[in-house]
Amino acid sequence: MPTASERIPAAVRPLVSERARKTLDLVEKFVNEECLPADPVYHAQLGTGATRWTYPPIMTELKTKARSLGLWNQFLAGHEHGGAGFTNLEYGLMCEQLGRSRTASEATNNAAPDTGNMELLAKYGSEAQKKRWLGPLLEGEIRSCYVMTEPDTASSDATNVQLSIKREGNEYVLNGQKWWISGAGDPRCKVYIVLGKTDPNHADKYKQQSIIIVPSDSPGIEVKRMLSVYGYDDAPHGHAHLIFRNVRVPAENIVLGEGRGFEVMQGRMGPGRIHHAMRSIGAAEEALRWLLTRANAPHKQPFGKQLSEQGVILQWMAKSRIEIDAARLIVLNAAAAIDAGNAKTALVEIAQAKILVPNMALDVIDRAVQTHGAEGICQDTPLAYMWAQVRTVRIADGPDEAHLEQLGKKENKKAAEARDLIQRQVEKTDALFKKYGTKELGPCPRL
């Protein structure tokens, strides 16, 4: 089978450096030989009950191996903060490989939400904030959370968040609730990046919010409960419902300044959506491998022949290949657009990837589940857990519907231009009929 670097789409191959190609192949080998075999062991080491919220020892071994191979912090574009210096497109290709395994992203210190939080601190944090929080995160010594979504507001519109951040002297005081705070269950989670309102009455609704850094052990924070995803608790990472009651943090913990939370948030989420999308493509590729394996299992032949001899299964294979390859091009195009400008200039491309990829991946995974029958919906394959994880991506970082509406509005702005072009073409058609004295054979286009 060709290596990952040999499978880079021809359209983007010139944008991938030789160093990135070598690293990509190394990532693929690490995932195949170390991470995928370790995934079931990681799950078993979590155990049950209280032990599930501890650190599986196999992860320490994987991290040691990853660092010895130079596979660490590939997500961070610049070298100045310890990043590997890869472009979004190059890292996106690596993300696809990492997305095939449950352990690979964390093993290489490329796991969300830490990656987005580290990018946020590197781009917007003060020198003191970087020293205290970014350094340990880059070393993998601690983990972090991004605290935005709330239970009592429509958080798909981030301007709706209600958590209060009030200045009192040299401190800010936080009050409110947050939920779906991914990573809060991990005992190594030491810092929360929190979005709330510092000026709810500001005339510009996009300047009401601020982002502040909150140590996870600050007095007044209560973990009300841990939430499950289709029954999965995602231990030891987890998703928490948090209560903030008069939580006090130093004023210097504000990021970039009051009223700039929306700006910081948007800068964080654009590249993150690309990372989610490429990991989802990796999950789809892994699901297709399971589909192929089951369809060609010699010891399982319903009605006397292998599933691969069934026409519908062959169609599923073909459709899955087409859909995965098409989605990959959409995501890599978005990554290239970010590299050529920034997340703000690539909003359309990012939205396309965010909408298309999770839906595609769910279709492919579902075909693999169906091919396995009852085995596909239980713990004997990674498919059920994989489906649950990818399903959340249709909601995470903004639901499909919000992105579709924004994308539709942008597209609709082209209506006047489209009408003008067609009108000019109709007028030219009329002129050509008159010029040649030709009669219309039937109704011609008219606006």
N, C-alpha and C positions, 0 to 999 in steps of 0.2 A: 504494500500500500504506500502511495506517495506520502512524504512527510508533510507536516502542516505548512511549512514554508513553500513546498512545491504546489500546495493546493490554494495558495493565495490567488484570488481572482485577478485575471489579467488586467482588468481596468484599473486596479489600484497598486499593482505590483511595483511600478516605478516609484511609488511614494513610500516604499518600505526599505529601510536601510539594510545593509548586509548584517550589521550587528543585531538589528531587530529580528531578522530572519533566523539567525543562529539561536537567539534567545527563545523565539517562538518554538523551535524544534525541541529545545531543552525543556520548555514548559510542557509541551505535549508528552515528552518522555517521562517527566516527573509525575504528571497526572496519571499516565497509563501504568507506570511501574510502581509508584509509591502511594498515590492518593486514592485511586479507585480500590485497590486491594485493602487499604486502611479504613475505608468508609464503614464497613460493617463492624469492624473492631471498635471504632470510635463510638458507634451507636451502642454497642454492647457495654463499653466502659462507662457510659452514662448511667446504666443501671435503672433503678426505679426509685420513686419517692424523692426524698431529700437529696440523695446522691446524684440526681440528674442535674442539679444546679452546682456542679463542681467542674473542674477542668480535667478532661480525659487525658491521661498521660501520653497517649500515642501522639497527641498534637505537638507536644514538646519535641518528640523525636522527628516528626515531619518538619517542624520549623528549623531544627538544627540541620537537617538534610538540605532544605531549601536554601538556607543562608550559605551553606558550603558550596552550593552550585551557583551562587550569585543571583538567586531568584528572590528578590526582596524589593518591595515598594516600586514595582514597575509602573504603577498608576500615576505617580507624580512626575509631571513633565520636566520640571527644572532640576538641575543638579544642586542648586544652592541650598536646598533643604533636605538633601539626602535622597532625592528622587533619581530614577534611573535615566531620565532624559529622553524617554520615548514619546512620540507624538500620540495624540488620541487615537489615531487610526492604528498605529502599531500596537498600542496597548489593547485596543479593541480586539484585535486578532488573538492576543494572549488571553483576554477575558473569555473568549469562546471556549478555549481549552479549560480554563479554570471552572467554567460553568458546568462542566460535565461531572464534577465531583462535589460531594458535600464538604470535604475538608480542604480542598485545594486553595481556595481564596484566602482563608485564614492562615493556612500553612505558609503562604508567601507574603503575608501581611498586606493583602490586597482585598480584604473583606469589607463590605458595607456594614454599618454606616461609617466605619472608621475612615475609609478612603475619602468620602465626601467631606468629613469633618477635618481631615488633615489638609485637604485642598483648601477648605475655607480658612483654616488658621494660617496656612502658608501664604494665601493671597491677601487676606484682610486683617490678620491678627497683628497685635503690637509685638515688639521684640520681647517684652516680658511674658506675654501670653504664649508666644512660640516657645520660649525657653521652658516654661512650666509644663505646657501640655503637648505641644507638637513634638518636642524631642522624645519623650517617653512613648508617644503613639508611634512614631517612626521606628522606634526600636522594638515595638511589639511588647513593651513592658506593661502597658495598660490598654484598656479599650474604652469606647465612648458611645454616646447616644445622640441622636438628633431628635429634639423634642419640639414637635410642631402640632400634630393632629390633636383635636379635642373632641370629647364625647357629645357635647351639647351644641356644637356649631357645625355648619356645613364647611368643613375644613378643606374641601377641594378648592375653595376660594380662600386663600390664606389671609386675605384682608379681614376675614370674619373672626379670627382667633381672639379670644377674650382674656386669656391669662394676663393679669395685671403686673406690670413692672413699674413701681413707683420709686422715685428718688427721695431718699431721706438722708440728708447730710452726705457723708462719704460712702453711703451704701444704697443699693437698690433692694426693694422688698417685693417678693413674688408671691402672688396668690392666684390659685386657679387649679384646673384639672387638665391633664393630658393623657392620651391613650395611644395604643399601638406604638409604644416607644421601644423599638427593636434594639435588643442588646442589653436592656436594663436588668435582665435576670442574671447576667454574667457577673460573678464576684470580682472580676478584673475590671469591670466598668467603673471608672473613676471620675468621669467628667460628662456633663450634659451640655449640649449646645441648644439653648432654649430660645424659641421665638415667642414674643409676647408684645403687649401694647404699652408703650411709654406715654403716648399722647393720643388717646382715643378721640379727641375732639379736633384734631388737626384737619384743616380744610382738604388737604390732599390725603386720600385714604391710603395711598401707598407710602406715606411717611409717618403713619401712626405706629408702625411696628419697629421693634429693635431686637437684636440678637445678643444674648448675654451668656457668658460661660459660668456654669454652676457646678461646683464639686458635688459628686453624687452622695457624699456623706454629710451634706449641709443639714443642720437641724431644721425640721419642719417638712421634710420630704417623706411621704408615706407611699410605699408600694401597696396599693389597694388590692390588686389582684394581677395574676398573669393570664393573658388571653391565649387562646389556641387558634390555630389555622386549620380548619376542617378536622379538628380533633388532635392535631399535632401541636405539642407545646414548644417545639424548636429549642429545647434545652441544649446547652446551658445559655444560649443566646436569649431567647424568649422575647415576648412582647408585653410590656407592662402598662397598667393603668396607674398613673401617678397622681398624687394630691400634693399641691404646694400650699403650705400654710405659713404665712409670714416668714418665708425663706429669705435670709439676708445674705447678700454677697457684696464684695467690695465694688465700688463704682468703676474701678479700672478694669473690671471684667466685661464691660460692654464692648462689643465688637464694632470697630470702625466709627461708632458714634450713634447717638440717639436718632431715631427716625430712619435709619439706613438698613433696617432688617430685611426689607423686601429686596433691596439691591443685593445684599449678601446672599440671601436665600436663592435668588435666581442665578447668581454666579455659581452657586454650589450645585444646583440641580441639573443644569444642562448636560455637562459631561456625565453626571451620574446616571442619567437616563440611557445614555449610550452604553455605559457599562452594564446596566441591567439587561439591555436588549441583547448584547453580545453573549452574556452569560446564558440568556434564554435560548439563544441559537445553539450554544453548546449543549444545553439540556435536550433540545430537539434532536441534535445529532446523536447523542447518547441513546435517546429513546429509539431512534431509527436502527441503531445497532442491535438493541434488544429485539426489535421487531424482526429484523433479518435473521437473528439467531433462532428465535422461536419458530419462524416460518420454515426454517430449514432443519429443524430438529428431527433426526432420523427415528428417534424412539417415540415420537408423538405424531401419529398420522391419523387424523380423524377421517373416517370413511375410506380408509385404505390408501390415502395419499398425503403427501406433505402439503402444508398450507401454501407453500410457495408455488404449488401447481394450480392453486385456485386463482381464477382471473381477477377477482376483487382484491386479493392480497397483493398481486403484482401491480394493480392500479394504485393501491395505497403506497407502495414503495416508490412508484414513479412520481405521484403527486407530492409525496413528502420531499423527495429530492429537489423537485422544481421549486417548491415553496420555501425550503430552507435556503437554497442558493439565491433566490430572488430577494428574500428578506435580508440576507447577509449583505447584498449590494446596497440595499436601502440604508442599512446601519453604517456601513463603511463610507458611504457618500456623506452621511451626516457627520461622521467623525472627521472626514477630510474638510468639510465645510467649517467645522469648529477650528481646525488647525489653520485654515486659510484666513479666518477672521476671529470670531469668538462665539460663545454660546448665544449671544443676543442676535448676531447676524445669521445664525443657523437655526432660528426658531422653527421654520417650516420643515426643514430636514429632520430636526430632532423630533418634532411632533409626528411626522410620518413613521419614523422608526418606533416611537413609543406606542403608537396605535397598532401597527401592523404585526410586530414581532411576537408579542405575547399570544395573540390570537392564533398566529401560525403555529407556535410551539405547542399550544394546547391541542390543536388538531392533530399534530404529529404524535404527541404523547398519548392522546386518546386512541389513535389507531394501534399503537403499540400495546396499550392496555387491552383493547378488544382482541388483538391477536393472541394474547396470553390467556384470555378468559378469566376465570376466577383468580388465577395466580397473579394477574395484573393489578388487582385491586387490594392485595394484601401485602404484607411486609417481605415476601419472598423475592420481590424485585424492587428496584428503586423507583418504579414508575408512579405509584400512587403518591408518594411523598413529593416526587418531582412535579407532578401535576398540581398539587396543592401550593407548592412554592411559586410556580409560574403563574398560577391563577391570581395570586396577590399582586403581581406586577401590573395587571390591568387596572388596579386601584392605586398602588403606590406611585408616588410622584405625580399625582393627578389622575383621575379616572379618564378612561377613553373618551367619554362623552364631552368632557371639558376641552380636551385637545381637538376633538372633531369639530366642535363648534368654532373654536378659534381658527382652525385651519379652513373651515368652510367660509368664515367671514373674510379671511385673506383672499381666498379664491374668488369669492363673489365680487371683490373689488375690481376684478378683471372684466366684469360684465360690460361696462361701457366701451372698453377697448375692443372686446370681442364683437359687439354690435357694430361699431364703426368699421371694423375690418370687413365684416360680412356685407354691410351696406355698400361699401366701396366696390366690393366684388360683384354685387347685384347690378350696380350702376354700370360697371364695365361690361357685364354680360349684355345688358340692354343696348349699350353702344355697339357691341359687336354684332348683335342681331340686325341693327339698322345698317351697319356698314356693309354687311354681306347680303342683306335682303333676305335673310333666312327666317322662315316661320318657326315658331315654337311648336314642338311635337307634343307637348303636354305642359302641365303646370311647372313653372320655373320657381326657384327659391325666391321668396319675397318676405320682407320683414313686416 
